């Protein structure tokens, strides 16, 4: 079964910048997914992978710290596409307010970015 577009792009302005956001269609999809013999093994692999990921979080002493670091790392990598050259260490030190002189253009605390949204 072929499906058409699964959502729409919405253009908006945030902090004087125009952005395009993809807004997916609500779930469950219309028409409903057909689970053919070819899709069951894929669904099973995905379910097992999610179970493994969930079990790994039980081994972490503090999952929130891991998540915090991962989100910051992803933010640094994403921002480097636009040009800033701050490292993850610089961002973390800046957020702890222990690194004076870090250029504000390259490193912004998450609380400032959250206020923009």
C-alpha distances in whole Angstrom, upper triangle without the diagonal:
4,7,10,13,14,17,20,23,27,30,33,37,38,41,42,39,36,32,29,27,23,22,19,18,19,17,16,13,12,10,11,9,8,11,11,14,13,12,16,18,17,17,20,22,21,23,26,26,26,29,31,31,32,35,36,37,39,41,42,45,44,40,41,43,40,37,40,41,37,36,40,39,35,37,40,37,35,38,39,37,39,42,44,45,46,46,44,48,49,47,48,51,51,49,52,54,56,56,58,57,53,52,50,48,47,46,46,46,43,45,45,42,41,43,41,38
4,7,10,11,15,17,20,24,27,30,34,35,39,39,36,32,29,26,24,20,20,17,16,18,17,16,13,12,11,12,11,11,14,14,17,15,14,18,20,18,19,22,23,22,24,27,26,27,30,31,31,32,35,36,37,39,41,42,45,43,40,40,42,39,37,39,39,36,35,38,37,33,35,37,35,33,36,37,34,36,39,41,43,44,44,42,46,47,45,46,49,49,47,50,53,54,54,55,55,51,49,48,45,44,44,44,44,41,43,43,39,39,41,39,36
4,7,8,11,14,17,20,24,27,30,32,35,36,33,29,26,22,21,17,16,13,12,14,14,14,10,9,9,11,10,12,14,15,19,17,16,19,21,19,19,22,23,21,23,26,26,26,29,31,30,31,34,35,35,38,40,40,43,41,38,38,40,37,34,37,37,34,33,36,35,31,33,35,33,31,33,35,32,34,37,39,41,42,42,40,44,45,42,43,47,46,45,48,50,52,51,53,52,48,47,45,43,42,42,41,41,38,40,40,36,35,38,36,33
4,6,9,11,14,17,20,24,27,29,33,33,30,26,23,20,18,15,14,12,11,14,15,15,11,11,11,13,13,15,18,19,22,21,19,22,24,22,22,25,26,24,26,29,28,27,31,33,31,32,36,36,36,39,41,41,44,42,38,38,40,38,35,36,37,34,32,35,35,31,32,34,32,29,32,34,31,32,35,38,40,41,41,40,43,44,41,43,46,45,44,47,49,51,50,52,51,47,45,43,41,40,40,39,40,37,38,38,34,34,36,34,31
4,6,8,10,14,17,20,24,25,29,29,26,23,20,16,15,11,11,9,9,12,14,14,11,12,13,15,15,17,20,21,24,22,20,23,25,22,22,26,25,23,25,28,27,26,30,31,30,31,34,35,34,37,40,39,42,40,36,35,37,35,32,33,34,31,29,32,31,28,28,31,29,26,29,30,27,29,32,34,36,37,38,37,40,41,38,39,43,42,40,44,45,48,47,48,47,43,42,40,37,36,37,36,36,33,35,34,31,30,32,30,27
4,7,10,13,17,20,23,24,28,28,26,23,19,16,13,10,9,6,6,9,10,11,9,10,12,13,13,16,18,20,23,21,19,21,23,20,19,23,23,20,22,26,24,23,27,28,27,28,31,32,31,34,36,36,38,36,32,32,34,32,29,30,32,28,27,29,29,26,26,29,28,25,27,29,27,28,32,33,35,36,36,35,38,39,36,37,41,40,38,41,43,45,45,46,46,42,40,38,36,35,35,34,34,31,32,32,29,28,30,28,25
4,7,10,13,16,20,21,25,25,22,19,16,13,10,7,6,4,5,8,11,13,11,12,14,15,16,19,21,24,27,25,22,25,26,23,22,26,26,23,24,28,26,25,28,30,28,28,32,33,32,35,37,36,38,36,32,31,33,32,28,29,31,28,25,28,29,25,25,28,27,24,26,28,26,26,30,31,34,34,35,34,37,37,34,36,39,38,36,39,41,44,43,44,43,40,38,36,34,33,33,31,32,29,30,30,26,25,27,25,22
4,6,10,13,17,18,22,22,20,16,14,10,8,6,5,6,8,11,14,16,14,15,17,19,20,23,25,27,30,28,26,28,30,27,26,29,29,26,28,31,29,28,31,33,30,31,35,35,34,37,39,38,40,37,34,32,34,33,29,30,31,29,26,28,29,25,25,28,26,23,25,27,25,25,29,30,33,33,34,33,37,37,34,35,39,37,36,39,40,43,42,43,42,39,37,34,32,32,32,30,31,28,29,28,25,24,26,23,20
4,7,10,13,15,19,19,16,13,10,6,5,4,6,9,11,14,17,19,18,19,21,23,23,26,28,30,33,31,28,31,32,28,28,31,31,27,29,32,30,29,32,33,31,32,35,35,34,37,39,37,40,37,33,32,33,32,28,29,30,27,24,26,27,23,22,25,24,20,22,24,22,21,25,27,30,31,32,31,35,34,31,33,36,34,33,37,38,40,39,40,39,36,33,31,29,28,29,27,28,25,27,26,22,22,23,21,18
4,7,10,12,16,16,14,10,8,6,5,6,7,10,12,15,18,21,20,21,23,25,25,29,31,33,36,34,31,34,35,31,30,34,33,30,31,34,32,30,34,35,32,33,37,36,35,38,40,38,40,37,33,31,33,32,28,28,30,28,24,26,27,24,22,25,25,21,22,25,22,22,25,27,30,30,32,31,34,34,31,33,35,33,32,35,36,39,38,39,38,34,32,29,27,28,28,26,27,24,25,24,20,20,21,18,15
4,7,10,13,13,10,7,6,4,6,9,10,14,16,19,22,25,23,25,27,29,29,32,34,37,39,37,34,37,38,34,34,37,36,32,34,37,35,33,36,37,34,35,39,38,36,40,41,39,41,38,35,32,34,33,29,29,30,28,25,26,27,24,22,24,24,20,21,23,21,20,23,25,28,29,31,30,34,32,29,32,34,32,31,35,35,38,37,37,35,32,30,27,25,25,26,24,25,23,24,22,19,19,20,16,15
4,7,10,10,8,6,6,6,8,11,12,16,18,20,24,26,26,27,30,31,31,35,37,39,42,40,37,39,40,36,35,38,38,34,36,38,36,34,37,38,35,35,39,38,36,39,41,39,40,37,34,31,32,32,28,28,29,27,24,25,26,23,21,24,24,20,20,23,21,19,23,24,27,28,30,29,32,31,28,30,33,30,29,32,33,36,34,34,33,30,28,25,23,24,24,22,23,21,21,19,16,17,16,13,12
4,7,6,5,4,6,9,10,14,15,19,22,23,27,29,29,31,33,34,35,38,40,42,45,43,40,42,42,39,38,41,40,36,38,40,37,35,39,39,36,36,40,39,37,40,41,39,40,36,34,31,32,32,28,27,28,27,23,24,25,23,20,22,23,19,19,22,20,18,21,22,25,26,28,28,31,29,26,28,30,28,26,30,30,33,32,31,30,28,25,22,20,21,22,19,21,19,19,17,14,15,14,11,10
4,5,5,6,7,10,11,15,16,20,23,24,27,30,30,32,34,35,35,39,40,43,45,43,40,42,42,38,38,40,39,35,37,39,36,34,37,37,34,34,38,37,34,37,39,36,37,33,31,28,29,29,25,24,25,24,21,21,23,20,17,20,21,18,16,20,19,16,19,19,23,23,25,25,27,26,22,25,27,24,23,26,26,29,28,28,27,24,22,19,17,18,18,16,17,15,15,13,11,11,11,7,7
4,5,8,10,13,15,18,20,23,26,28,31,33,33,36,38,39,39,42,44,46,48,46,43,45,45,41,40,43,41,38,39,41,38,36,39,39,36,36,39,38,36,39,40,37,37,34,32,29,29,29,26,24,25,25,21,21,23,21,18,19,21,18,16,19,19,16,18,18,22,21,24,24,26,24,21,24,25,22,21,25,24,27,26,25,24,22,19,16,14,16,16,14,15,15,14,11,10,11,10,6,8
4,7,10,13,15,19,21,24,27,29,32,35,35,36,39,40,40,44,45,47,50,47,44,46,47,43,42,45,43,40,42,44,41,39,42,42,39,39,42,41,39,42,43,40,41,37,35,32,32,33,30,27,29,28,24,24,25,23,20,22,23,20,18,20,20,16,19,19,23,23,26,26,29,26,24,27,28,25,24,28,27,30,29,28,26,24,21,18,16,18,19,17,19,18,18,15,13,15,14,10,12
4,6,10,13,16,18,22,25,27,30,33,32,34,37,37,37,41,42,44,47,44,41,43,44,40,39,42,40,37,39,41,38,36,39,40,36,37,40,39,37,40,41,38,40,36,34,31,31,31,28,26,27,26,22,22,23,21,18,20,20,17,15,18,17,14,16,17,21,22,24,25,28,25,23,26,28,25,24,28,28,30,29,28,26,24,21,18,15,17,18,16,19,18,18,15,13,15,15,11,12
4,7,10,14,16,19,22,24,28,30,29,31,33,35,35,38,39,42,44,42,39,41,42,38,37,40,39,36,37,40,37,35,39,39,36,37,40,39,37,40,42,39,41,37,34,32,32,32,29,27,28,27,23,23,25,22,19,21,21,18,17,19,17,15,18,19,23,24,26,27,30,28,25,28,30,28,27,31,31,33,32,31,30,27,24,21,19,20,21,19,21,20,21,18,15,17,17,13,13
4,6,10,13,16,19,21,24,27,26,28,30,31,31,34,36,38,40,38,35,37,38,34,34,37,35,32,34,36,33,32,35,35,32,33,37,35,34,37,39,36,38,35,32,29,30,29,26,25,26,24,21,21,22,19,17,19,19,15,15,18,16,14,18,19,22,23,25,25,28,27,24,27,29,27,26,30,30,33,31,31,30,27,24,22,19,20,20,19,21,19,20,18,15,16,17,13,12
4,7,9,13,16,18,21,24,23,25,27,28,28,31,32,35,37,35,32,34,35,31,31,34,33,29,31,34,31,30,33,34,31,32,36,35,33,37,38,36,38,35,32,30,31,30,26,26,27,24,21,22,23,20,18,21,20,16,17,19,17,16,20,21,25,25,27,27,30,29,26,29,32,29,28,32,33,35,34,34,33,30,28,25,23,23,23,22,23,21,22,21,17,18,19,16,14
4,6,10,13,15,18,21,20,22,24,25,25,28,30,32,34,32,29,31,32,29,28,31,30,26,28,31,28,26,30,31,28,29,32,32,30,34,35,33,35,32,29,27,28,27,24,24,25,23,19,21,22,18,17,20,20,16,17,20,18,18,21,22,25,26,27,26,30,29,26,28,31,29,28,31,32,35,34,35,34,30,28,26,24,23,23,22,23,20,21,20,17,17,18,16,13
4,6,10,12,15,17,16,18,21,21,21,25,26,28,31,29,26,28,29,25,25,28,27,24,26,28,26,24,28,29,26,27,31,31,29,33,35,33,35,32,29,27,29,27,24,25,26,23,20,22,23,19,19,22,21,17,19,22,20,20,24,25,28,28,29,28,31,31,28,30,33,32,30,33,35,37,36,37,37,33,31,29,27,26,26,25,25,22,24,23,20,19,21,19,16
4,7,9,12,15,14,16,18,19,20,23,25,27,30,28,25,27,29,25,24,27,27,23,25,28,26,24,27,29,26,27,31,31,29,32,35,33,35,32,29,27,29,28,24,25,27,24,22,24,25,21,21,24,24,20,22,25,23,23,27,28,30,30,31,30,33,33,30,31,35,33,31,35,36,39,38,39,39,35,34,31,29,29,28,27,27,23,25,24,21,20,22,20,16
4,6,9,11,10,13,15,15,16,19,21,24,27,25,22,24,25,22,21,24,24,21,22,25,24,22,25,27,25,25,29,29,28,31,33,32,35,32,28,28,30,28,25,26,28,25,22,25,26,22,23,26,25,22,24,27,25,25,29,30,32,32,33,31,35,35,32,33,36,35,33,36,38,41,40,42,41,38,36,34,32,31,31,29,29,26,27,27,24,22,25,23,19
4,7,9,7,9,12,13,14,18,20,22,26,24,21,23,25,22,21,24,25,21,23,26,25,23,26,28,26,27,30,31,30,33,35,34,37,34,31,30,32,31,27,29,31,28,26,29,29,26,26,30,28,26,28,31,28,29,33,34,36,36,36,35,38,39,35,36,40,39,36,39,41,44,44,45,45,41,40,37,36,35,34,33,32,29,30,30,27,25,27,26,22
4,6,7,9,12,12,13,17,19,22,25,25,21,23,25,22,20,23,24,21,21,25,24,22,25,27,25,25,29,30,29,31,34,33,35,33,29,29,31,30,27,28,31,28,26,29,30,27,27,31,30,27,30,32,31,31,35,36,38,37,37,35,39,39,36,36,40,39,36,39,41,44,44,46,46,42,41,38,37,36,35,33,33,29,30,31,27,25,27,26,23
3,5,8,11,9,11,14,16,19,22,22,18,19,22,19,17,20,21,18,18,22,22,19,22,25,23,23,26,28,27,29,32,32,34,32,28,28,31,30,26,28,31,28,26,29,30,27,28,32,31,28,31,34,32,33,37,37,39,38,38,36,39,40,37,37,41,40,37,40,43,45,45,47,47,44,43,40,39,38,37,35,34,30,31,32,29,27,29,29,25
4,7,9,7,8,12,14,17,20,20,17,18,21,18,16,19,21,18,18,22,22,20,22,25,24,23,27,29,28,30,33,33,35,34,30,30,33,31,28,31,33,30,28,32,32,29,31,34,33,31,33,36,34,36,39,40,41,41,40,38,41,42,39,39,43,43,40,43,45,48,48,50,50,46,46,43,42,41,39,38,37,33,34,35,32,30,32,32,28
4,6,5,7,11,13,16,20,19,16,18,21,18,16,20,21,19,19,23,23,21,24,27,26,26,29,31,30,32,35,35,38,36,32,32,35,33,30,32,34,31,29,33,33,30,31,34,33,30,33,36,34,35,38,39,41,41,41,39,42,43,40,41,44,44,41,44,46,49,49,51,50,47,46,43,42,41,40,38,38,34,35,36,33,31,33,32,29
3,5,8,11,14,17,20,20,18,20,23,21,19,22,24,22,22,26,26,25,27,30,29,29,33,34,34,36,39,39,42,40,36,36,39,37,34,36,38,35,33,36,37,33,34,38,36,34,36,39,36,38,41,42,44,44,44,42,46,47,43,44,48,47,45,48,50,52,52,54,54,50,49,46,45,44,43,42,41,38,39,39,36,34,36,35,31
4,7,9,12,15,18,18,16,18,21,20,18,22,24,22,22,26,27,25,28,31,30,30,33,35,35,37,40,40,43,41,38,38,40,38,35,38,39,36,35,38,38,35,36,39,38,35,38,40,38,39,43,44,46,46,46,44,48,49,45,46,50,49,47,50,52,54,54,56,56,52,51,49,47,46,45,44,43,40,41,42,38,37,39,38,34
4,6,9,12,16,16,14,15,18,17,15,18,21,19,19,23,24,22,25,27,27,27,30,32,32,34,37,37,40,39,35,36,38,36,33,36,38,34,33,37,37,34,35,38,37,35,38,40,38,39,43,44,46,45,45,43,46,47,44,45,48,48,46,48,51,53,53,55,55,52,51,48,47,45,45,43,43,39,40,41,38,36,39,38,34
4,6,9,13,13,10,12,15,13,12,15,17,16,16,20,21,20,22,25,25,25,28,30,30,32,35,35,38,37,34,34,37,35,32,35,36,33,32,35,35,32,34,37,35,33,36,38,36,38,41,42,44,44,43,41,44,46,43,43,47,47,45,47,50,52,52,54,54,50,50,48,46,44,44,42,42,38,40,41,38,36,39,38,34
4,6,10,10,8,10,13,13,12,15,17,16,17,20,21,21,23,26,26,27,29,31,32,34,36,37,40,39,36,37,39,37,34,37,39,35,35,38,38,35,37,39,37,36,39,41,39,41,44,45,46,46,45,43,47,48,46,46,50,50,48,50,53,55,55,57,57,53,52,51,49,47,47,46,45,42,43,45,41,40,42,41,38
4,7,8,6,6,10,10,9,11,14,14,14,17,19,19,20,23,24,24,27,29,30,31,34,35,38,38,34,35,38,35,33,36,37,34,34,37,37,34,36,39,37,35,39,40,39,41,44,45,46,46,44,42,46,48,45,45,49,49,47,49,52,54,54,56,56,53,52,51,49,47,46,46,45,41,43,45,41,40,43,42,39
4,5,5,7,10,10,10,13,15,15,16,19,20,21,22,25,26,27,29,31,32,34,36,37,40,40,37,38,40,38,36,39,39,36,36,40,39,36,38,41,38,37,41,42,40,42,45,47,47,48,46,44,48,50,47,47,51,51,50,52,55,56,56,59,59,55,54,53,51,49,48,48,47,44,46,47,44,43,46,45,42
4,6,6,8,10,10,11,14,15,16,18,19,21,22,24,25,27,28,30,32,33,35,37,40,40,37,39,41,38,36,40,40,36,37,40,39,37,39,42,39,38,42,43,41,44,47,48,48,48,47,45,48,50,48,48,52,52,50,53,56,57,57,59,59,56,55,54,53,50,50,49,49,45,48,49,46,45,48,47,44
4,6,7,7,9,11,12,14,15,17,18,20,21,23,24,26,27,29,30,32,34,35,39,39,35,37,39,36,34,38,38,34,35,38,36,34,37,39,36,35,39,40,38,41,43,45,45,45,44,42,45,47,45,45,49,50,48,50,53,55,54,57,57,53,53,51,50,47,47,47,46,43,46,47,44,43,46,45,42
4,6,5,6,9,10,11,12,14,15,17,18,20,21,23,24,26,28,29,31,32,36,36,32,34,36,33,31,34,35,31,32,35,34,31,34,36,34,33,36,37,36,38,41,42,43,43,41,39,43,45,43,43,46,47,45,47,50,52,51,54,54,50,50,49,47,45,44,44,43,40,42,44,40,39,42,42,38
4,5,5,6,9,10,10,12,14,15,16,18,20,21,22,24,26,28,29,31,35,35,31,33,35,32,31,34,35,31,32,36,34,32,35,37,35,34,38,39,38,40,43,44,44,44,42,40,43,45,43,43,47,48,46,48,51,52,52,55,55,51,51,50,48,46,45,45,44,41,43,45,41,40,43,43,40
4,5,5,6,9,10,11,12,14,15,17,18,20,21,23,25,26,28,30,33,33,30,32,34,31,30,33,33,30,31,34,33,31,34,36,34,33,37,38,36,39,42,43,43,43,41,39,41,44,42,42,45,46,45,46,50,51,51,53,54,50,50,49,48,45,44,44,43,40,43,44,41,40,44,43,40
4,5,5,6,9,10,11,12,14,15,17,18,20,21,23,25,27,28,32,31,28,30,32,28,27,30,31,27,28,31,30,27,30,33,30,30,33,34,33,36,38,39,39,39,37,35,38,41,39,39,42,43,41,43,47,48,47,50,50,47,47,45,44,41,41,41,40,37,39,41,38,37,40,40,37
4,5,5,6,9,10,11,12,14,15,16,18,20,22,23,25,27,30,30,26,28,30,27,26,29,30,27,27,31,30,27,30,33,30,30,34,35,33,36,39,39,40,39,38,35,38,41,38,38,42,43,41,43,46,47,47,50,50,46,46,45,44,41,40,40,39,36,38,40,37,35,39,38,35
4,5,5,6,9,10,11,12,14,15,17,19,20,22,23,25,29,29,26,28,30,27,26,30,30,27,28,31,30,28,32,34,32,32,35,36,35,38,41,41,41,40,38,36,39,41,39,38,42,43,41,43,46,47,48,51,51,47,48,46,45,43,42,41,40,37,39,41,38,37,41,40,37
4,5,5,6,9,10,11,12,14,15,17,19,21,22,23,27,27,24,27,28,25,24,28,28,24,26,29,28,26,29,31,29,29,33,33,32,36,38,38,38,38,35,33,36,38,36,36,40,41,39,41,44,45,45,48,48,45,45,44,43,40,39,39,38,35,38,40,37,36,39,39,36
4,6,5,6,9,10,11,12,14,15,17,19,21,22,25,25,22,24,26,23,21,25,25,22,23,26,25,23,26,28,26,26,30,31,30,33,35,36,36,35,33,31,34,36,34,33,37,38,36,38,41,42,42,45,46,42,42,41,40,37,36,36,35,32,34,36,33,32,36,35,33
4,5,5,6,9,10,11,12,14,16,17,19,21,24,24,21,23,25,23,21,25,26,23,24,27,27,25,28,30,29,28,32,33,33,35,38,38,38,37,35,32,35,37,35,34,38,39,37,38,42,43,43,46,47,43,44,42,42,39,38,37,36,33,35,37,34,33,36,36,33
4,5,5,6,9,10,11,12,15,16,17,19,23,23,20,23,25,22,21,25,25,22,24,27,26,25,28,30,29,29,33,34,33,36,38,38,38,37,34,32,34,37,35,34,38,39,37,38,42,42,43,46,47,44,44,43,42,40,38,38,36,34,36,38,36,34,38,38,35
4,5,5,6,9,10,11,13,15,16,17,21,21,18,21,22,19,18,22,22,19,21,24,23,21,25,27,25,25,29,30,30,33,35,34,34,33,31,28,31,33,31,31,34,36,34,35,38,39,40,43,43,40,41,40,39,36,35,34,33,30,33,35,32,31,35,35,33
4,5,5,6,9,10,11,13,15,16,19,19,16,18,20,17,16,20,21,18,19,23,22,20,24,26,25,25,28,29,29,32,34,34,34,32,30,27,30,32,30,29,33,34,32,33,37,38,38,41,42,39,39,38,38,35,33,33,31,28,30,33,30,29,33,33,30
4,5,5,6,9,10,11,13,15,18,19,16,19,21,18,18,21,22,20,21,25,24,23,26,28,27,28,31,32,33,35,37,37,36,35,32,29,31,34,32,31,34,36,33,34,38,39,40,43,44,41,42,41,40,38,36,35,33,30,32,35,33,31,35,36,33
4,5,5,6,9,10,11,13,17,18,15,18,19,16,17,20,20,18,20,23,22,22,25,27,26,27,30,31,31,34,36,35,35,33,30,27,29,32,30,29,32,34,32,33,37,37,38,41,42,39,40,39,39,36,34,34,33,30,32,35,33,31,35,36,34
4,5,5,7,9,10,11,15,15,12,15,16,13,13,17,17,15,17,20,19,18,22,23,23,23,27,28,28,31,33,32,31,30,27,24,26,29,27,26,29,31,29,30,33,34,35,38,39,36,37,36,36,33,31,31,29,26,29,31,29,28,31,32,30
4,5,5,7,10,11,14,14,11,14,16,14,13,17,18,16,18,21,21,20,23,25,25,25,28,30,31,33,35,34,33,31,29,26,28,30,28,26,30,31,29,30,33,34,35,39,40,37,38,37,37,34,32,31,29,26,28,31,29,28,31,32,30
4,5,5,7,10,13,14,12,15,17,14,15,19,19,18,20,23,22,22,25,27,27,28,31,32,33,36,37,36,35,33,30,27,28,32,30,28,31,33,30,31,35,35,37,40,41,38,40,39,39,36,34,34,31,29,31,34,32,30,34,35,33
4,5,5,7,11,12,10,13,14,12,13,16,16,15,18,20,19,20,23,24,24,25,28,29,30,33,34,33,32,30,27,24,25,28,27,25,28,30,28,28,32,32,33,37,38,35,37,36,36,33,31,31,29,27,29,32,30,29,33,34,32
4,5,5,9,9,6,10,11,9,10,14,14,13,16,18,18,19,21,23,23,24,27,28,30,32,33,32,31,29,26,22,24,27,25,23,26,28,25,26,29,30,31,35,36,33,35,34,35,32,29,29,26,24,26,29,27,26,30,31,29
4,6,8,9,8,12,13,12,13,16,17,17,19,21,22,22,25,27,27,28,31,32,33,36,37,35,34,32,29,25,26,29,28,25,28,30,28,27,31,32,34,37,39,36,38,37,38,35,32,32,29,27,28,32,30,29,32,34,32
4,6,9,9,13,13,11,14,17,17,16,19,21,21,22,25,26,26,28,30,31,33,36,36,34,33,31,28,24,25,28,27,24,27,29,27,27,31,31,32,36,38,35,37,37,37,34,32,32,29,27,29,32,31,30,34,35,34
4,5,6,9,9,8,11,13,13,13,16,18,18,19,22,23,24,25,28,29,31,33,33,31,30,28,24,21,21,25,23,20,23,25,23,23,27,27,29,32,34,32,34,33,34,31,28,28,26,24,26,29,28,27,30,32,31
4,6,9,9,9,12,14,14,15,18,19,20,21,23,24,26,27,29,30,33,34,35,32,31,28,25,22,22,25,23,20,22,25,22,22,25,26,28,31,34,31,34,33,34,32,29,28,25,24,25,29,28,27,30,32,31
4,6,6,7,9,10,11,13,15,16,17,19,21,22,23,25,26,28,30,32,32,30,29,26,23,20,20,22,21,17,20,22,19,19,23,23,25,29,31,29,31,30,31,29,26,25,22,20,22,25,25,23,27,29,28
4,5,5,6,9,10,10,12,14,15,16,18,20,21,22,24,26,28,29,30,28,28,25,22,19,20,22,20,17,20,22,19,20,23,24,26,29,31,29,30,29,30,28,25,24,21,19,21,24,23,22,25,27,25
4,5,5,6,9,10,10,12,14,15,16,18,20,21,22,24,26,28,29,26,26,23,21,17,18,20,18,15,18,19,16,17,20,22,24,27,29,26,28,26,27,25,22,21,18,16,17,20,20,18,21,23,22
4,5,5,6,9,10,11,12,14,15,17,18,20,21,23,25,26,27,24,24,21,18,14,15,17,15,12,15,17,14,14,18,19,21,24,26,23,25,24,26,23,20,19,17,15,17,20,20,19,22,24,23
4,5,5,6,9,10,11,12,14,15,17,18,20,21,23,25,26,24,23,20,17,14,15,17,16,13,16,18,16,17,20,21,22,25,27,24,26,25,26,23,20,20,18,16,19,21,20,20,23,25,24
4,5,5,6,9,10,10,12,14,15,16,18,20,22,23,25,23,22,20,18,14,16,18,15,14,17,18,16,17,20,22,23,26,27,24,25,24,25,22,19,19,16,14,16,19,18,17,20,22,21
4,6,5,6,9,10,11,12,14,15,17,19,21,22,23,20,20,17,15,12,13,15,12,10,14,15,12,13,17,18,19,22,24,21,22,21,22,19,16,15,13,11,13,16,15,14,18,19,19
4,6,5,6,9,10,11,12,14,15,17,19,21,21,19,18,15,12,9,10,13,10,9,12,14,12,13,16,17,18,21,22,19,21,20,21,18,15,15,13,12,15,18,16,17,20,21,21
4,5,5,6,9,10,11,12,14,16,17,19,20,18,18,16,13,10,12,15,12,12,15,16,15,17,20,21,21,24,24,21,22,21,22,19,16,17,15,13,17,19,17,17,21,21,21
4,5,5,6,9,10,10,12,14,16,17,19,17,17,15,13,10,13,15,12,11,15,15,14,16,19,20,20,23,23,20,21,19,19,17,14,14,13,10,13,15,13,13,17,18,17
4,5,5,6,9,10,10,12,15,16,16,14,14,11,10,7,10,11,8,8,12,12,10,13,16,17,17,19,20,16,17,16,16,14,11,11,10,9,12,14,12,13,17,17,17
4,5,5,6,9,10,11,13,15,15,14,13,11,9,6,9,11,9,10,13,14,13,15,18,19,18,21,21,17,18,18,17,14,12,13,13,12,16,17,15,17,20,20,20
4,5,5,6,8,10,11,13,15,14,14,12,11,9,13,14,12,13,16,16,16,18,20,22,21,23,23,19,19,18,18,15,13,14,14,12,16,17,14,16,19,19,18
4,6,5,6,9,10,11,13,11,12,10,10,9,12,12,10,11,15,14,13,17,18,20,19,21,20,17,16,15,14,12,10,10,11,9,13,14,11,13,16,15,15
4,5,5,6,9,10,10,8,8,7,7,6,10,10,8,10,13,13,13,16,17,18,17,19,18,14,14,14,13,9,9,10,11,11,15,15,13,16,18,18,18
4,6,5,7,10,10,10,9,9,9,9,12,13,12,14,17,16,17,20,21,22,20,22,21,17,17,17,15,12,12,14,15,15,18,18,16,18,21,20,20
4,5,6,8,10,10,11,11,12,11,15,15,13,16,19,18,18,21,22,23,22,23,22,19,18,17,15,12,12,13,15,14,17,17,14,16,19,18,17
4,5,5,7,6,8,9,10,11,14,13,12,15,17,16,16,20,20,21,19,21,19,15,14,13,11,8,9,11,13,13,16,15,12,15,18,16,17
4,5,5,5,6,8,9,11,14,13,12,16,18,17,18,21,22,22,20,21,19,16,14,14,12,9,11,13,15,16,19,18,16,19,21,20,21
4,6,8,9,12,13,14,18,17,16,19,21,20,21,24,25,26,23,24,23,19,17,17,14,12,14,16,18,18,21,20,17,20,22,20,21
4,6,9,11,14,16,19,17,16,19,21,20,20,24,24,25,23,23,21,17,15,15,11,10,12,14,17,17,20,18,16,19,20,18,19
4,6,9,12,15,17,15,15,19,20,18,20,23,23,24,21,21,18,15,13,13,10,8,11,14,17,18,21,19,17,21,22,20,21
4,6,9,12,14,12,11,15,16,14,16,19,19,20,17,17,15,12,10,10,7,5,8,11,14,15,18,16,15,19,20,19,20
4,6,10,12,10,11,14,15,14,16,19,19,19,16,16,14,11,10,12,10,7,9,12,15,17,20,19,18,21,23,22,23
4,7,8,6,7,10,11,10,13,15,15,15,12,14,12,9,9,10,10,6,6,10,12,14,17,16,16,19,21,20,22
4,5,5,6,9,10,11,12,14,15,15,13,15,14,11,12,13,13,9,9,12,13,15,18,18,17,20,23,22,24
4,5,5,6,9,10,11,12,14,14,13,16,16,12,14,14,15,11,10,12,12,13,16,17,16,18,21,21,22
4,5,5,6,8,10,11,12,11,10,13,14,11,14,15,16,13,11,13,13,14,17,18,18,20,23,24,25
4,6,5,6,8,10,10,10,8,10,11,8,10,11,13,10,8,11,11,13,16,16,17,19,21,22,23
4,6,5,6,9,10,10,9,12,12,9,11,10,12,9,6,8,8,10,12,13,13,15,18,18,20
4,5,5,6,9,9,9,12,14,11,14,13,15,13,10,10,9,10,13,14,15,16,19,20,21
4,5,5,6,6,6,9,11,9,13,13,15,13,10,11,10,13,15,16,17,19,20,22,24
4,5,5,6,5,7,9,7,10,10,12,11,8,8,7,11,12,13,14,16,18,19,21
4,5,8,9,11,13,11,13,11,14,13,9,8,6,8,9,11,12,14,15,17,19
4,5,8,10,13,12,15,14,17,16,12,12,9,12,12,14,16,17,18,20,22
4,6,7,10,10,13,12,16,15,12,11,10,13,13,14,16,18,18,20,23
4,6,10,10,13,14,17,16,13,14,13,16,16,17,19,21,22,24,26
4,6,7,10,11,15,13,11,13,12,16,17,17,19,21,22,23,26
4,6,9,10,14,13,12,13,13,17,18,17,19,22,22,23,26
4,6,8,11,11,11,12,14,18,19,17,19,22,22,23,26
4,6,9,8,7,9,11,15,16,15,17,20,20,21,23
4,5,6,6,9,12,15,16,14,16,19,19,19,22
4,5,5,6,9,12,13,11,12,16,16,15,18
4,6,7,11,13,15,12,12,16,16,15,18
4,7,10,12,15,13,13,16,17,16,19
4,7,9,12,10,11,14,15,15,17
4,6,8,7,7,10,12,12,14
4,5,6,7,9,10,12,14
4,5,5,6,9,10,11
4,5,5,6,9,10
4,5,5,7,9
4,5,5,7
4,5,5
4,5
4
